[in-house]
């Protein structure tokens, strides 16, 4: 996998040539679109991701936001170069319920610097209503010499 650029790697995952991150199975989301600086995940709400109040746990939405921003950043990197999240912030606009169903999470790079990448993400329901949005700052990890 170190011979693939970030975009090629994400395209291979979406095409089923490489396995997705295991967390996507646990938290019910799939990669559905990839291009340079942009990724889209679709997630399905379910009874097993609820908080004690009976709504979808905020950590689920935050994980989608972090995944989308990180993967969007990854699509801008050459082969052998990695990244790690420095910070992610999320804002929740509406409750996400177990019966919300399919949501769409789009991650987009705002700025791709040599050392720091910033990206933003939105989560919307099937009617296009904004459920949550956030931003991430990511550090580029150059290979060791």
Buried (B, 14 or more C-beta within 10 A) or exposed (E): EEEBBBBBBBBBBBEEEBEBBEEBEEBBBBBEEBEEBBBBBBBEBBEEBBEEEEBBBBEBBBBBBBBBBBBBBBBBBEBBBBBEBEEBEBEBEEEBBBEBEEBBBBBBBBEBEEEBBBBBBBBBBEEEEEBBBBBBBBBBEEEEE
